[in-house]
Amino acid sequence: MCNRTKIIQRTIVVVSIGILIFYLKKNRCRRRVCGRRFSVLDKIPSQIQNLRDLVEVSDNDCKDQLRMDRATFHKLCHLLQLVGGLSSSRNVRAAEKVAMFLSILAHHTKNRCVKFQFKRSGQTVLKHFHAVLRCVLRLHNVFLVTPQPIPDDCTDERWGKFKGCLGALDGTYVDVHVPTVDKERYRNRKRWEGSAADSRVLRDAINRTNGLKVPRGTYYLCDNGYLNCDGFLTPYKGVRYHLSKLISRRPQNPQELQIDVDPLDGGLDEYMSTEGNDDGANNVDIVETLDTTPEWTAWRDNLAHNMWNDRTNNNGGNE
């Protein structure tokens, strides 16, 4: 009786072990099938197709997603590779790196959205974003050029009087993220810590080590938010200077005439020459402080009266 019981027990143990081994092998096969079904290699066709749809099919789609047409995109990629040192890696082409970079900048897209769109991991997106950013920074000599002042022999009727002018300054908004504890200090119209006037922002830009450089003898056109001083020409206080206010009534005096043309709306940026950087700019005497001087005020008055006299003479004294 005892032998029979032992045989039954041994049989049960053997059968149990066999069933356990069977299920283990079955689950292992399932895992292998699942691993093949969701292999990283399966993502490659969709990654290639996504990039092709972005930069090879339509200019409209490329502009909508990357804010530039296909030709411009490929020129940028070539420039980043040739000058910036960008290269394709084993798994990511250089063009895809640039596309991810532009997608983030163009739409302020979150990392989690970009990784889904490009079928990449968040770490891959972050890594290549910074790689492209470093290459873009190496192109600062190509992208950032020194504006050339309006020459003395300029015959353009609109800008010929503004000899030495480098361009126009105006404010712009730039989206930034600051720590939560500092948000209240930056929550204002100027996006500056505290309430800051345009002149304070400009003064900070001039005083920085690698800040704004304005050679003496040249200047920028500014609005009344800035200080009228050496290097920065502003309209007269209390005088109409927006074009919309001068449509119904023509300028009545030299002060109004000086700003009869709005430099921001009148195409000054298109007229200005920006051919190359001036490598000798470091040896030029530059504006270092923002202080109103009698000499600069007199120069503005003289400019306004000369413009008024020329306008009066050209109109036969009918002003």
Secondary structure as a PSIPRED ss2 file (coil, helix, strand):
# PSIPRED VFORMAT (PSIPRED V4.0)

   1 M C   1.000  0.000  0.000
   2 C H   0.000  1.000  0.000
   3 N H   0.000  1.000  0.000
   4 R H   0.000  1.000  0.000
   5 T H   0.000  1.000  0.000
   6 K H   0.000  1.000  0.000
   7 I H   0.000  1.000  0.000
   8 I H   0.000  1.000  0.000
   9 Q H   0.000  1.000  0.000
  10 R H   0.000  1.000  0.000
  11 T H   0.000  1.000  0.000
  12 I H   0.000  1.000  0.000
  13 V H   0.000  1.000  0.000
  14 V H   0.000  1.000  0.000
  15 V H   0.000  1.000  0.000
  16 S H   0.000  1.000  0.000
  17 I H   0.000  1.000  0.000
  18 G H   0.000  1.000  0.000
  19 I H   0.000  1.000  0.000
  20 L H   0.000  1.000  0.000
  21 I H   0.000  1.000  0.000
  22 F H   0.000  1.000  0.000
  23 Y H   0.000  1.000  0.000
  24 L H   0.000  1.000  0.000
  25 K H   0.000  1.000  0.000
  26 K H   0.000  1.000  0.000
  27 N H   0.000  1.000  0.000
  28 R H   0.000  1.000  0.000
  29 C H   0.000  1.000  0.000
  30 R H   0.000  1.000  0.000
  31 R H   0.000  1.000  0.000
  32 R H   0.000  1.000  0.000
  33 V H   0.000  1.000  0.000
  34 C H   0.000  1.000  0.000
  35 G H   0.000  1.000  0.000
  36 R H   0.000  1.000  0.000
  37 R H   0.000  1.000  0.000
  38 F C   1.000  0.000  0.000
  39 S C   1.000  0.000  0.000
  40 V H   0.000  1.000  0.000
  41 L H   0.000  1.000  0.000
  42 D H   0.000  1.000  0.000
  43 K H   0.000  1.000  0.000
  44 I H   0.000  1.000  0.000
  45 P H   0.000  1.000  0.000
  46 S H   0.000  1.000  0.000
  47 Q H   0.000  1.000  0.000
  48 I H   0.000  1.000  0.000
  49 Q H   0.000  1.000  0.000
  50 N H   0.000  1.000  0.000
  51 L H   0.000  1.000  0.000
  52 R H   0.000  1.000  0.000
  53 D H   0.000  1.000  0.000
  54 L H   0.000  1.000  0.000
  55 V H   0.000  1.000  0.000
  56 E C   1.000  0.000  0.000
  57 V C   1.000  0.000  0.000
  58 S C   1.000  0.000  0.000
  59 D H   0.000  1.000  0.000
  60 N H   0.000  1.000  0.000
  61 D H   0.000  1.000  0.000
  62 C H   0.000  1.000  0.000
  63 K H   0.000  1.000  0.000
  64 D H   0.000  1.000  0.000
  65 Q H   0.000  1.000  0.000
  66 L H   0.000  1.000  0.000
  67 R C   1.000  0.000  0.000
  68 M C   1.000  0.000  0.000
  69 D C   1.000  0.000  0.000
  70 R H   0.000  1.000  0.000
  71 A H   0.000  1.000  0.000
  72 T H   0.000  1.000  0.000
  73 F H   0.000  1.000  0.000
  74 H H   0.000  1.000  0.000
  75 K H   0.000  1.000  0.000
  76 L H   0.000  1.000  0.000
  77 C H   0.000  1.000  0.000
  78 H H   0.000  1.000  0.000
  79 L H   0.000  1.000  0.000
  80 L H   0.000  1.000  0.000
  81 Q H   0.000  1.000  0.000
  82 L H   0.000  1.000  0.000
  83 V C   1.000  0.000  0.000
  84 G C   1.000  0.000  0.000
  85 G C   1.000  0.000  0.000
  86 L C   1.000  0.000  0.000
  87 S C   1.000  0.000  0.000
  88 S C   1.000  0.000  0.000
  89 S C   1.000  0.000  0.000
  90 R C   1.000  0.000  0.000
  91 N C   1.000  0.000  0.000
  92 V C   1.000  0.000  0.000
  93 R C   1.000  0.000  0.000
  94 A H   0.000  1.000  0.000
  95 A H   0.000  1.000  0.000
  96 E H   0.000  1.000  0.000
  97 K H   0.000  1.000  0.000
  98 V H   0.000  1.000  0.000
  99 A H   0.000  1.000  0.000
 100 M H   0.000  1.000  0.000
 101 F H   0.000  1.000  0.000
 102 L H   0.000  1.000  0.000
 103 S H   0.000  1.000  0.000
 104 I H   0.000  1.000  0.000
 105 L H   0.000  1.000  0.000
 106 A H   0.000  1.000  0.000
 107 H H   0.000  1.000  0.000
 108 H C   1.000  0.000  0.000
 109 T C   1.000  0.000  0.000
 110 K C   1.000  0.000  0.000
 111 N H   0.000  1.000  0.000
 112 R H   0.000  1.000  0.000
 113 C H   0.000  1.000  0.000
 114 V H   0.000  1.000  0.000
 115 K H   0.000  1.000  0.000
 116 F H   0.000  1.000  0.000
 117 Q H   0.000  1.000  0.000
 118 F H   0.000  1.000  0.000
 119 K C   1.000  0.000  0.000
 120 R C   1.000  0.000  0.000
 121 S C   1.000  0.000  0.000
 122 G H   0.000  1.000  0.000
 123 Q H   0.000  1.000  0.000
 124 T H   0.000  1.000  0.000
 125 V H   0.000  1.000  0.000
 126 L H   0.000  1.000  0.000
 127 K H   0.000  1.000  0.000
 128 H H   0.000  1.000  0.000
 129 F H   0.000  1.000  0.000
 130 H H   0.000  1.000  0.000
 131 A H   0.000  1.000  0.000
 132 V H   0.000  1.000  0.000
 133 L H   0.000  1.000  0.000
 134 R H   0.000  1.000  0.000
 135 C H   0.000  1.000  0.000
 136 V H   0.000  1.000  0.000
 137 L H   0.000  1.000  0.000
 138 R C   1.000  0.000  0.000
 139 L C   1.000  0.000  0.000
 140 H H   0.000  1.000  0.000
 141 N H   0.000  1.000  0.000
 142 V H   0.000  1.000  0.000
 143 F H   0.000  1.000  0.000
 144 L C   1.000  0.000  0.000
 145 V C   1.000  0.000  0.000
 146 T C   1.000  0.000  0.000
 147 P C   1.000  0.000  0.000
 148 Q E   0.000  0.000  1.000
 149 P C   1.000  0.000  0.000
 150 I C   1.000  0.000  0.000
 151 P C   1.000  0.000  0.000
 152 D C   1.000  0.000  0.000
 153 D C   1.000  0.000  0.000
 154 C C   1.000  0.000  0.000
 155 T C   1.000  0.000  0.000
 156 D C   1.000  0.000  0.000
 157 E C   1.000  0.000  0.000
 158 R C   1.000  0.000  0.000
 159 W C   1.000  0.000  0.000
 160 G C   1.000  0.000  0.000
 161 K C   1.000  0.000  0.000
 162 F C   1.000  0.000  0.000
 163 K C   1.000  0.000  0.000
 164 G C   1.000  0.000  0.000
 165 C E   0.000  0.000  1.000
 166 L E   0.000  0.000  1.000
 167 G E   0.000  0.000  1.000
 168 A E   0.000  0.000  1.000
 169 L C   1.000  0.000  0.000
 170 D C   1.000  0.000  0.000
 171 G C   1.000  0.000  0.000
 172 T C   1.000  0.000  0.000
 173 Y C   1.000  0.000  0.000
 174 V C   1.000  0.000  0.000
 175 D C   1.000  0.000  0.000
 176 V C   1.000  0.000  0.000
 177 H C   1.000  0.000  0.000
 178 V C   1.000  0.000  0.000
 179 P C   1.000  0.000  0.000
 180 T H   0.000  1.000  0.000
 181 V H   0.000  1.000  0.000
 182 D H   0.000  1.000  0.000
 183 K H   0.000  1.000  0.000
 184 E H   0.000  1.000  0.000
 185 R H   0.000  1.000  0.000
 186 Y H   0.000  1.000  0.000
 187 R C   1.000  0.000  0.000
 188 N C   1.000  0.000  0.000
 189 R C   1.000  0.000  0.000
 190 K C   1.000  0.000  0.000
 191 R C   1.000  0.000  0.000
 192 W C   1.000  0.000  0.000
 193 E C   1.000  0.000  0.000
 194 G C   1.000  0.000  0.000
 195 S C   1.000  0.000  0.000
 196 A C   1.000  0.000  0.000
 197 A C   1.000  0.000  0.000
 198 D H   0.000  1.000  0.000
 199 S H   0.000  1.000  0.000
 200 R H   0.000  1.000  0.000
 201 V H   0.000  1.000  0.000
 202 L H   0.000  1.000  0.000
 203 R H   0.000  1.000  0.000
 204 D H   0.000  1.000  0.000
 205 A H   0.000  1.000  0.000
 206 I H   0.000  1.000  0.000
 207 N H   0.000  1.000  0.000
 208 R C   1.000  0.000  0.000
 209 T C   1.000  0.000  0.000
 210 N C   1.000  0.000  0.000
 211 G C   1.000  0.000  0.000
 212 L C   1.000  0.000  0.000
 213 K C   1.000  0.000  0.000
 214 V C   1.000  0.000  0.000
 215 P E   0.000  0.000  1.000
 216 R C   1.000  0.000  0.000
 217 G C   1.000  0.000  0.000
 218 T C   1.000  0.000  0.000
 219 Y E   0.000  0.000  1.000
 220 Y E   0.000  0.000  1.000
 221 L E   0.000  0.000  1.000
 222 C C   1.000  0.000  0.000
 223 D C   1.000  0.000  0.000
 224 N C   1.000  0.000  0.000
 225 G C   1.000  0.000  0.000
 226 Y C   1.000  0.000  0.000
 227 L C   1.000  0.000  0.000
 228 N C   1.000  0.000  0.000
 229 C E   0.000  0.000  1.000
 230 D C   1.000  0.000  0.000
 231 G C   1.000  0.000  0.000
 232 F E   0.000  0.000  1.000
 233 L E   0.000  0.000  1.000
 234 T C   1.000  0.000  0.000
 235 P C   1.000  0.000  0.000
 236 Y C   1.000  0.000  0.000
 237 K C   1.000  0.000  0.000
 238 G C   1.000  0.000  0.000
 239 V C   1.000  0.000  0.000
 240 R C   1.000  0.000  0.000
 241 Y C   1.000  0.000  0.000
 242 H C   1.000  0.000  0.000
 243 L H   0.000  1.000  0.000
 244 S H   0.000  1.000  0.000
 245 K H   0.000  1.000  0.000
 246 L H   0.000  1.000  0.000
 247 I C   1.000  0.000  0.000
 248 S C   1.000  0.000  0.000
 249 R C   1.000  0.000  0.000
 250 R C   1.000  0.000  0.000
 251 P C   1.000  0.000  0.000
 252 Q C   1.000  0.000  0.000
 253 N C   1.000  0.000  0.000
 254 P H   0.000  1.000  0.000
 255 Q H   0.000  1.000  0.000
 256 E H   0.000  1.000  0.000
 257 L H   0.000  1.000  0.000
 258 Q C   1.000  0.000  0.000
 259 I C   1.000  0.000  0.000
 260 D C   1.000  0.000  0.000
 261 V C   1.000  0.000  0.000
 262 D C   1.000  0.000  0.000
 263 P C   1.000  0.000  0.000
 264 L C   1.000  0.000  0.000
 265 D C   1.000  0.000  0.000
 266 G C   1.000  0.000  0.000
 267 G C   1.000  0.000  0.000
 268 L H   0.000  1.000  0.000
 269 D H   0.000  1.000  0.000
 270 E H   0.000  1.000  0.000
 271 Y H   0.000  1.000  0.000
 272 M C   1.000  0.000  0.000
 273 S E   0.000  0.000  1.000
 274 T C   1.000  0.000  0.000
 275 E C   1.000  0.000  0.000
 276 G C   1.000  0.000  0.000
 277 N C   1.000  0.000  0.000
 278 D C   1.000  0.000  0.000
 279 D C   1.000  0.000  0.000
 280 G C   1.000  0.000  0.000
 281 A H   0.000  1.000  0.000
 282 N H   0.000  1.000  0.000
 283 N H   0.000  1.000  0.000
 284 V C   1.000  0.000  0.000
 285 D C   1.000  0.000  0.000
 286 I E   0.000  0.000  1.000
 287 V C   1.000  0.000  0.000
 288 E C   1.000  0.000  0.000
 289 T C   1.000  0.000  0.000
 290 L C   1.000  0.000  0.000
 291 D C   1.000  0.000  0.000
 292 T C   1.000  0.000  0.000
 293 T C   1.000  0.000  0.000
 294 P H   0.000  1.000  0.000
 295 E H   0.000  1.000  0.000
 296 W H   0.000  1.000  0.000
 297 T H   0.000  1.000  0.000
 298 A H   0.000  1.000  0.000
 299 W H   0.000  1.000  0.000
 300 R H   0.000  1.000  0.000
 301 D H   0.000  1.000  0.000
 302 N H   0.000  1.000  0.000
 303 L H   0.000  1.000  0.000
 304 A H   0.000  1.000  0.000
 305 H H   0.000  1.000  0.000
 306 N H   0.000  1.000  0.000
 307 M H   0.000  1.000  0.000
 308 W H   0.000  1.000  0.000
 309 N H   0.000  1.000  0.000
 310 D H   0.000  1.000  0.000
 311 R H   0.000  1.000  0.000
 312 T H   0.000  1.000  0.000
 313 N H   0.000  1.000  0.000
 314 N H   0.000  1.000  0.000
 315 N C   1.000  0.000  0.000
 316 G C   1.000  0.000  0.000
 317 G C   1.000  0.000  0.000
 318 N C   1.000  0.000  0.000
 319 E C   1.000  0.000  0.000
